[in-house]
Amino acid sequence: DSTLHAIDLLDGQDPTVLTLPFSWEGVTLHATGATSVRLRLTPHGTDRMTLRLYDGTGAPVAEVASLRIRQVTAEQLDTAAPEPGDLFHVR
């Protein structure tokens, strides 16, 4: 999760919008047990990127061949938020 915050640091990202992951393709887990990771993020245009994660020794941990992103504004999030009392019930 925290590695995705790097998306907002890319050049050209509008600071007034929030960038959210939309679809994931080609997700591969190479190793487990890493206590920390480094991220290599490669943008492809304005709405897609490749992510590669490495452990402290430089060994690959995971890869996402294509992560598509979408940008939303604060107004869009407010519009989508439920009103107080709008709850779903399962009976």
N, C-alpha and C positions, 0 to 999 in steps of 0.2 A: 504494500500500500504506500509506504513512504517514498518508494522510488518514483511513483507516479507524480509526486509533487514537482519533480524536475521538469515536467512538461511545461509548466507555467514560467520557467526560467528561459525557455528558448527565445532566441531573437525573433521579433515580429509578433509575439503573442500580445494580444490586447489586454492590458492590465485591468480593464473594467469588466471582463468576463471570466467565468470559471470554465476550465477545460475538463471535461469528463471522459473517461474511457467509454466507448460505445460498443465495439465488437473486437473480439480476439480471434486470431487465426494462427495456426501453426505453433501452438504452445508446446514446448518440450522441456521436460525436467531432466537435467543431466545428473544431479547429485542432491543428496539431502544432508541435513545436519549442519549447514553453514550457520555460524552465529552472527555474521555480518556479510554484506555483499556490496560490490561496486557495480554501478550501472553504466552501460554504454548505450546511449539513446541516439538513433540515427533517423532524423526526419526524412520523409518522402512526401514532398508537397506540404500542404497546410493541414491535412486531415488524417495522415497515416504516418506510422513510424515503426521501426524495428527496435526491440529491446533485447539486450544481452546482459545477463547478470553473472558476475564472477565472485569467487570467494577470495579470502585474503592472500592466497597463494597464486591467484590468477587463473585457477581452474574454473571452467564453465559450470555454472549452477543451473541456469535456466535460460530459455530463449523464447521470445515472442516474435514470430516472423512478420506479423502485421497487426498492429493495434490501431484501430480507427478511433478517432476522437471527435467529439462534438463540443461546441462552445455554447454556453447558456449565460444569460444575463441575470442579475438579481431580480429583475422584474419577472422574468420567465419562471424563476424558482418560486417567487411569491404567488404567482398565478396558479401554479401547480400544487401549492401547499393546501392541505385540507383545512376546512374551517373548524373552529373549536366545536367539539361535539360530534364531528363527522367520524364515526368509528364503524368498522365492520364487525359484525357479530357472527360467530359460528354457532349453530344450534344443533 
